[in-house]
Amino acid sequence: MRVNSSSLFFHMLATAISGGGGFVAAASRCGDPWREPCLSEADERYNPNANYDIKAQHEFWKSFEGYYECDMRAYDGNGEPMDTMEFEIPDFGAMNFTFSPHKVFNNITIDGTRSISHRYVILPPSPGESFFGLARGFDIYATSTFELDGRVVTLPYQSDESANTSADDGLLDATDDATVSYPVGNDTTFSKNYGNTDRIDFMSVTLTCLDEDCNTTRELASFFKDGNLDLFQGCTNKKLTKEEFVDGINEAYRTFSVAPQARLPVPMEGLSLNGGFPDEDAWCKLDPNCAPNPYSNPTTPVKAGVIAGFTISSVILFLIGVAAGIYIYNKQQTKRYRNVFAARVAQTMSIHVPAKQMDATTLANEFKRIDAQTSAGNTNRRASAVGNITKEGMWEFLSSGEAVEMNRGDFEALWAVMDADGSGYVDFLEFCAFMGQCHDEYDNARNDRLLMAERLSRRFS
């Protein structure tokens, strides 16, 4: 099967440019010299080596972890103190407890991309309504995000002791809105959550450091229902040592008469207050160290300038190749028709000297011999009578004898060279000029004929 070389070339060129092969496809990554810049050069989120650690993303988080204690006070939407709040207690039913103030102890740990908060909430008994205090525990798990803007988002998993949740039933549906905390400046975070309970629709929390080392923070939380402020609470957190943290919780248990069997363990036993801790699958729904990255660098297109340069260079190389092919073909064709012509002339053996030793008389005699042979039976006597060789006469001359057969294409090329003035016939001067170009071919043919004659003479002698 014959393949058109130019079609094959342009197919290969198009394939290379489109990324299907060649050096363009071999380097499909962004940032290579011939491709557009990586998105990570302008957007850090696309950096495959980005540091997702919480503390690395914002100054606030570096001083945030630790042990805290505060006296929480709460107010309703009208600004009135919420002295009591009702809770459902197993074996006792609904009971009121003092809600403002109550004690909150928070243990916050930040480890790489993960933040873990264990929160003890201890409420005093309500005078005349309850005779013992209440302890509730909350575990809050959060991670950094792929946004690299310092935000921290809670996992779809939170539990509190009063709900008797476990590692399985404590997992919320993945469509539930999580709490997202954003640093504001270097000393404040703002958190928000669109609640999924009957109690609230939206919650916001502001936490502000009151000193350089964030040893004291102000916490303000607002809870909304049906677009209206339903509850507002706040306190001043004080950072404690681990020993102060444990002693403070135990002291609150005693002061608020929390029954020993209703107390949460301190120090905490296990990984959580309530026995439910997210496994790796739960963490990896959000943790950027193991969750699918939505900001992977895509394959970027080749630069327009590179495509243009490659195309122009390829076309230039193609044209050079075509020109070289034509040149080689013409050289080979010239050699073919010279060999055929020289072999046919050598068959007459009327020239007994090498081509370079031929004089004008020798060439004239040879020209007349060819002219006489080609003029015999030629109806175009006007051309041949004056000593000219016609085109058809030359074709007859070359087609006769023992010469190698010449195709018509090679003959047309030969005639175009011999008939230098385009007159339609070859005169003596044109014949001499062409013979001058065939020195080597004629000598080779002449020598072959002489060698063959010598071998035949030896055979029959």
C-alpha positions as CSV (number, residue, x, y, z in Angstrom):
1,M,0.0,0.0,0.0
2,R,1.3,3.4,-1.0
3,V,1.1,6.3,1.6
4,N,1.1,9.9,0.6
5,S,4.1,11.3,2.4
6,S,2.7,14.8,2.8
7,S,-0.6,13.4,4.3
8,L,1.3,11.3,6.7
9,F,3.5,14.2,7.8
10,F,0.5,16.5,8.5
11,H,-1.3,13.7,10.4
12,M,1.7,13.3,12.6
13,L,2.0,17.1,13.1
14,A,-1.7,17.4,14.1
15,T,-1.4,14.4,16.5
16,A,1.7,15.9,18.2
17,I,0.1,19.3,18.7
18,S,-3.1,17.9,20.0
19,G,-1.3,15.8,22.6
20,G,-1.7,12.4,21.0
21,G,2.0,11.8,20.5
22,G,5.4,13.3,20.1
23,F,7.2,15.5,22.5
24,V,4.1,17.6,23.3
25,A,2.2,14.6,24.7
26,A,5.3,13.3,26.5
27,A,5.1,16.3,28.9
28,S,1.5,16.8,29.9
29,R,2.2,18.6,33.2
30,C,1.7,22.3,33.6
31,G,4.7,24.5,34.1
32,D,6.8,22.9,31.4
33,P,8.4,25.5,29.1
34,W,6.0,24.8,26.3
35,R,2.8,24.8,28.4
36,E,0.8,27.5,30.2
37,P,1.7,28.2,33.8
38,C,0.3,26.0,36.6
39,L,-2.7,27.4,38.4
40,S,-0.7,27.1,41.6
41,E,1.5,30.0,40.5
42,A,-1.4,32.3,41.0
43,D,-3.6,30.2,43.4
44,E,-1.9,28.4,46.3
45,R,-4.9,26.0,46.6
46,Y,-3.5,24.2,43.5
47,N,-0.1,23.8,45.0
48,P,0.4,20.0,45.4
49,N,2.9,20.7,48.2
50,A,0.6,23.0,50.2
51,N,0.8,22.8,54.0
52,Y,-2.7,22.1,55.3
53,D,-1.8,22.1,59.0
54,I,-4.1,24.4,61.0
55,K,-1.4,26.3,62.8
56,A,0.5,26.8,59.5
57,Q,-2.5,28.6,58.0
58,H,-3.1,31.4,60.6
59,E,-1.5,32.9,63.6
60,F,-4.6,32.7,65.7
61,W,-4.6,28.9,65.9
62,K,-1.0,28.8,67.2
63,S,-2.2,30.1,70.6
64,F,-5.7,28.6,70.5
65,E,-5.2,25.1,71.9
66,G,-5.1,24.5,75.6
67,Y,-7.4,24.2,78.7
68,Y,-10.0,26.8,79.4
69,E,-12.6,27.6,82.1
70,C,-15.5,30.1,82.0
71,D,-18.7,31.1,83.8
72,M,-21.3,31.2,81.0
73,R,-24.2,33.6,81.3
74,A,-27.3,33.4,79.0
75,Y,-30.1,35.7,77.9
76,D,-33.2,35.3,75.9
77,G,-34.0,37.2,72.7
78,N,-35.4,40.1,74.8
79,G,-32.2,40.5,76.8
80,E,-33.7,38.9,79.9
81,P,-31.4,36.5,81.9
82,M,-32.2,32.8,81.3
83,D,-32.0,31.7,84.9
84,T,-33.0,28.1,84.2
85,M,-33.3,25.6,81.4
86,E,-35.2,22.4,81.2
87,F,-33.4,19.1,80.5
88,E,-34.7,15.6,80.2
89,I,-33.1,13.3,82.8
90,P,-33.3,9.5,82.6
91,D,-35.4,8.1,85.4
92,F,-36.4,11.6,86.5
93,G,-38.1,13.1,83.5
94,A,-38.0,16.8,82.7
95,M,-36.1,18.9,85.3
96,N,-35.0,22.5,85.4
97,F,-31.3,23.5,86.2
98,T,-29.6,26.8,86.7
99,F,-28.5,28.0,83.2
100,S,-27.1,31.4,84.0
101,P,-24.5,31.2,85.2
102,H,-23.1,27.7,84.6
103,K,-19.5,26.3,84.3
104,V,-17.9,25.4,81.0
105,F,-14.5,23.7,80.8
106,N,-12.9,23.2,77.3
107,N,-10.0,21.0,76.3
108,I,-8.8,21.9,72.8
109,T,-6.1,20.0,71.0
110,I,-4.7,20.9,67.5
111,D,-2.7,18.2,65.7
112,G,-1.7,18.9,62.2
113,T,-4.9,19.3,60.1
114,R,-7.2,18.1,63.0
115,S,-8.8,20.0,65.9
116,I,-10.4,18.1,68.8
117,S,-12.4,19.8,71.5
118,H,-13.8,18.1,74.6
119,R,-16.3,20.4,76.4
120,Y,-17.6,19.9,79.9
121,V,-20.8,21.8,80.7
122,I,-21.7,21.7,84.4
123,L,-25.0,23.2,85.5
124,P,-25.9,24.0,89.2
125,P,-29.3,22.7,90.6
126,S,-32.2,25.1,90.3
127,P,-33.4,26.1,93.8
128,G,-36.6,24.4,94.8
129,E,-36.7,22.4,91.5
130,S,-33.7,20.1,91.5
131,F,-31.4,18.9,94.2
132,F,-28.4,17.9,92.2
133,G,-26.3,19.4,89.4
134,L,-26.0,18.2,85.8
135,A,-22.9,17.4,83.8
136,R,-23.0,17.3,80.0
137,G,-20.2,16.5,77.6
138,F,-19.6,17.4,74.0
139,D,-17.0,16.2,71.6
140,I,-16.3,18.4,68.6
141,Y,-14.0,17.3,65.7
142,A,-12.8,19.7,63.0
143,T,-10.2,19.9,60.3
144,S,-8.6,22.5,58.1
145,T,-9.8,22.8,54.5
146,F,-8.4,22.9,51.0
147,E,-9.1,26.6,50.9
148,L,-5.9,27.4,52.8
149,D,-7.5,30.5,54.2
150,G,-7.3,29.5,57.9
151,R,-10.9,28.2,58.2
152,V,-11.7,25.2,60.2
153,V,-14.8,23.1,59.6
154,T,-16.4,20.5,61.9
155,L,-16.9,16.9,60.7
156,P,-20.5,15.7,60.2
157,Y,-20.1,14.1,63.6
158,Q,-20.7,15.5,67.0
159,S,-21.9,13.8,70.2
160,D,-23.1,14.7,73.6
161,E,-23.3,12.4,76.6
162,S,-27.0,13.0,77.3
163,A,-28.0,11.6,73.9
164,N,-26.2,8.3,74.6
165,T,-24.6,8.4,71.1
166,S,-22.1,5.9,69.8
167,A,-19.4,6.0,67.1
168,D,-22.1,4.8,64.7
169,D,-25.3,6.6,65.5
170,G,-23.4,9.8,66.3
171,L,-22.5,10.4,62.7
172,L,-24.7,13.0,61.1
173,D,-25.9,12.9,57.5
174,A,-23.2,14.2,55.1
175,T,-25.7,16.9,53.9
176,D,-26.0,18.5,57.4
177,D,-24.3,21.9,57.6
178,A,-21.1,21.9,59.6
179,T,-19.8,24.7,61.8
180,V,-17.2,26.7,60.0
181,S,-14.8,29.0,61.9
182,Y,-12.9,31.8,60.1
183,P,-10.0,33.8,61.6
184,V,-10.6,37.6,61.5
185,G,-7.4,39.4,61.9
186,N,-4.9,37.8,64.3
187,D,-7.0,37.8,67.5
188,T,-10.5,36.8,66.5
189,T,-12.5,33.9,65.0
190,F,-16.0,34.0,63.7
191,S,-18.0,30.7,63.6
192,K,-21.3,30.0,62.0
193,N,-23.7,27.0,61.7
194,Y,-27.1,26.6,60.1
195,G,-28.7,24.5,62.8
196,N,-30.6,21.3,62.1
197,T,-32.5,21.1,65.3
198,D,-36.0,22.2,66.4
199,R,-34.3,24.7,68.8
200,I,-32.3,26.8,66.3
201,D,-32.0,27.7,62.7
202,F,-28.6,29.6,62.8
203,M,-25.8,30.0,65.3
204,S,-22.8,32.3,65.3
205,V,-19.9,32.5,67.8
206,T,-17.2,35.1,68.1
207,L,-14.1,34.4,70.1
208,T,-11.6,37.2,70.7
209,C,-8.2,37.1,72.4
210,L,-8.0,39.7,75.2
211,D,-4.2,39.5,75.5
212,E,-1.2,38.9,73.3
213,D,-0.8,35.3,74.2
214,C,-4.5,34.6,74.1
215,N,-4.6,33.4,77.7
216,T,-7.9,35.2,78.2
217,T,-10.6,35.1,75.5
218,R,-14.1,36.6,75.2
219,E,-16.8,34.2,73.8
220,L,-20.1,35.5,72.5
221,A,-22.7,33.1,71.0
222,S,-26.0,34.0,69.3
223,F,-28.8,31.5,68.4
224,F,-31.6,32.3,66.0
225,K,-35.0,30.7,65.3
226,D,-37.3,31.7,62.5
227,G,-35.1,34.7,61.8
228,N,-35.3,36.0,65.4
229,L,-32.7,36.0,68.2
230,D,-33.7,33.2,70.5
231,L,-30.7,32.9,72.9
232,F,-27.6,34.9,73.6
233,Q,-24.8,33.7,75.8
234,G,-21.3,34.8,76.6
235,C,-18.4,34.4,79.0
236,T,-14.7,35.2,79.5
237,N,-12.4,32.1,79.1
238,K,-9.3,31.8,81.2
239,K,-6.5,29.5,80.1
240,L,-5.5,26.9,82.7
241,T,-2.8,24.3,83.3
242,K,-3.8,20.7,83.0
243,E,-3.8,20.4,86.8
244,E,-6.0,23.5,87.2
245,F,-8.4,22.1,84.6
246,V,-8.8,18.8,86.4
247,D,-9.1,20.5,89.8
248,G,-11.6,23.0,88.5
249,I,-14.0,20.3,87.1
250,N,-13.8,18.3,90.3
251,E,-14.5,21.4,92.3
252,A,-17.6,22.2,90.2
253,Y,-18.9,18.7,90.6
254,R,-18.7,19.1,94.4
255,T,-20.0,22.7,94.5
256,F,-23.0,21.9,92.2
257,S,-23.8,18.5,93.9
258,V,-23.4,16.5,90.7
259,A,-23.9,12.8,91.6
260,P,-20.8,10.7,91.2
261,Q,-22.6,8.3,88.8
262,A,-23.6,11.4,86.6
263,R,-20.1,12.8,86.4
264,L,-18.0,12.7,83.3
265,P,-14.5,11.2,83.9
266,V,-11.7,13.7,84.5
267,P,-9.0,13.2,83.2
268,M,-10.9,12.0,80.2
269,E,-10.8,8.2,79.6
270,G,-10.2,7.1,76.0
271,L,-10.4,9.4,73.0
272,S,-13.7,11.1,73.8
273,L,-16.1,12.0,76.6
274,N,-18.8,9.8,75.2
275,G,-17.1,6.8,73.7
276,G,-17.7,7.9,70.1
277,F,-14.6,8.9,68.0
278,P,-14.6,9.2,64.2
279,D,-12.7,6.6,62.3
280,E,-10.4,7.5,59.3
281,D,-13.3,7.2,56.9
282,A,-15.2,9.9,58.8
283,W,-12.1,12.1,59.1
284,C,-11.2,11.7,55.4
285,K,-14.6,13.2,54.3
286,L,-13.0,16.6,55.0
287,D,-9.4,16.3,56.1
288,P,-7.3,17.7,53.3
289,N,-4.5,15.2,54.1
290,C,-6.6,12.3,52.9
291,A,-9.8,13.7,51.3
292,P,-10.1,14.0,47.5
293,N,-8.5,17.3,46.4
294,P,-10.8,19.5,44.3
295,Y,-7.9,21.8,43.4
296,S,-5.6,19.4,41.5
297,N,-3.7,21.1,38.6
298,P,-5.4,20.2,35.3
299,T,-3.5,19.4,32.2
300,T,-2.8,22.8,30.7
301,P,-2.8,23.6,27.0
302,V,0.3,24.2,25.0
303,K,1.2,27.8,24.7
304,A,0.0,29.4,21.5
305,G,3.5,30.7,20.7
306,V,4.9,27.2,21.1
307,I,2.3,25.7,18.8
308,A,2.9,28.4,16.2
309,G,6.7,28.0,16.5
310,F,6.4,24.2,16.3
311,T,4.1,24.4,13.3
312,I,6.2,26.9,11.4
313,S,9.4,24.9,12.2
314,S,7.7,21.7,11.1
315,V,6.5,23.2,7.9
316,I,9.9,24.6,7.1
317,L,11.5,21.2,7.8
318,F,8.8,19.6,5.6
319,L,9.5,22.0,2.8
320,I,13.2,21.4,3.1
321,G,12.5,17.6,3.0
322,V,10.3,18.1,-0.1
323,A,13.0,20.1,-1.8
324,A,15.6,17.6,-0.9
325,G,13.4,14.8,-2.2
326,I,12.8,16.6,-5.5
327,Y,16.5,17.3,-5.8
328,I,17.4,13.7,-5.2
329,Y,14.7,12.5,-7.6
330,N,15.9,14.8,-10.3
331,K,19.5,13.7,-9.8
332,Q,18.5,10.1,-10.1
333,Q,16.4,10.8,-13.2
334,T,19.2,12.8,-14.8
335,K,21.5,9.9,-14.1
336,R,19.0,7.4,-15.6
337,Y,18.5,9.2,-18.9
338,R,22.2,10.0,-19.3
339,N,23.0,6.3,-18.8
340,V,20.4,5.3,-21.4
341,F,21.5,7.9,-23.9
342,A,25.2,7.1,-23.4
343,A,24.6,3.4,-23.7
344,R,22.7,3.8,-26.9
345,V,25.3,6.1,-28.5
346,A,28.1,3.7,-27.4
347,Q,26.4,0.9,-29.3
348,T,27.4,2.5,-32.6
349,M,31.0,2.1,-31.6
350,S,31.9,4.8,-34.1
351,I,33.6,6.8,-31.4
352,H,36.9,5.1,-30.4
353,V,38.2,7.6,-27.9
354,P,37.1,8.6,-24.5
355,A,34.5,11.4,-24.3
356,K,37.0,14.0,-23.1
357,Q,39.2,13.4,-26.2
358,M,36.4,13.9,-28.7
359,D,37.0,16.8,-31.1
360,A,34.4,18.7,-33.2
361,T,34.9,16.5,-36.2
362,T,34.3,13.3,-34.2
363,L,31.1,14.8,-32.6
364,A,29.9,16.0,-36.0
365,N,30.3,12.5,-37.5
366,E,28.4,10.9,-34.6
367,F,25.6,13.6,-34.9
368,K,25.2,12.9,-38.6
369,R,25.1,9.1,-38.0
370,I,22.2,9.6,-35.4
371,D,20.5,12.1,-37.6
372,A,20.7,9.8,-40.7
373,Q,19.3,6.9,-38.7
374,T,16.4,8.9,-37.2
375,S,15.7,10.6,-40.5
376,A,15.1,7.4,-42.4
377,G,11.4,7.1,-43.1
378,N,10.7,10.3,-41.2
379,T,8.0,12.4,-42.9
380,N,9.2,15.6,-41.3
381,R,12.0,16.0,-43.8
382,R,12.2,19.8,-43.3
383,A,13.6,19.5,-39.8
384,S,15.9,16.5,-40.4
385,A,17.1,17.7,-43.8
386,V,19.1,20.5,-42.3
387,G,20.9,18.3,-39.8
388,N,18.5,18.4,-36.8
389,I,17.3,15.5,-34.7
390,T,13.5,15.6,-34.0
391,K,11.9,14.6,-30.7
392,E,10.2,11.5,-32.2
393,G,13.4,10.7,-34.0
394,M,15.4,10.8,-30.7
395,W,12.7,8.6,-29.1
396,E,13.0,6.0,-31.9
397,F,16.8,6.1,-31.6
398,L,16.7,5.4,-27.9
399,S,13.9,2.9,-28.1
400,S,15.9,0.8,-30.6
401,G,19.0,-1.2,-30.1
402,E,20.1,-2.9,-26.9
403,A,19.9,0.1,-24.6
404,V,18.1,-0.1,-21.3
405,E,14.4,0.7,-21.9
406,M,13.6,4.3,-21.0
407,N,10.2,5.3,-19.7
408,R,8.4,8.2,-21.3
409,G,8.8,10.4,-18.2
410,D,12.6,10.1,-18.3
411,F,12.6,10.8,-22.0
412,E,10.6,14.0,-21.6
413,A,13.1,15.2,-19.0
414,L,16.0,14.2,-21.3
415,W,14.5,16.0,-24.3
416,A,13.8,19.1,-22.2
417,V,17.6,19.3,-21.4
418,M,18.8,18.5,-24.9
419,D,16.4,20.9,-26.7
420,A,17.8,23.8,-24.8
421,D,16.1,26.5,-26.9
422,G,12.7,24.7,-27.0
423,S,12.6,24.6,-30.8
424,G,11.3,21.1,-30.9
425,Y,14.4,19.6,-32.3
426,V,18.1,19.2,-31.3
427,D,20.7,20.9,-33.5
428,F,24.4,20.1,-33.6
429,L,25.4,22.7,-30.9
430,E,22.7,21.4,-28.5
431,F,24.0,17.8,-29.2
432,C,27.6,18.8,-28.4
433,A,26.5,20.6,-25.2
434,F,24.6,17.6,-23.9
435,M,27.4,15.2,-24.8
436,G,29.7,17.4,-22.7
437,Q,27.5,16.6,-19.7
438,C,27.7,12.8,-20.3
439,H,31.4,12.2,-20.1
440,D,31.4,9.7,-17.3
441,E,28.2,7.9,-18.4
442,Y,29.5,7.6,-22.0
443,D,33.0,6.4,-20.9
444,N,31.3,3.8,-18.6
445,A,29.1,2.5,-21.4
446,R,32.0,2.6,-23.9
447,N,34.2,0.6,-21.5
448,D,31.4,-2.0,-20.9
449,R,31.0,-2.4,-24.7
450,L,34.8,-2.8,-25.2
451,L,35.0,-5.4,-22.3
452,M,32.1,-7.4,-23.7
453,A,33.7,-7.4,-27.2
454,E,37.0,-8.6,-25.8
455,R,35.3,-11.4,-23.9
456,L,33.4,-12.5,-27.1
457,S,36.6,-12.4,-29.1
458,R,38.4,-14.6,-26.6
459,R,35.5,-17.1,-26.6
460,F,35.5,-17.6,-30.4
461,S,39.2,-17.3,-31.0
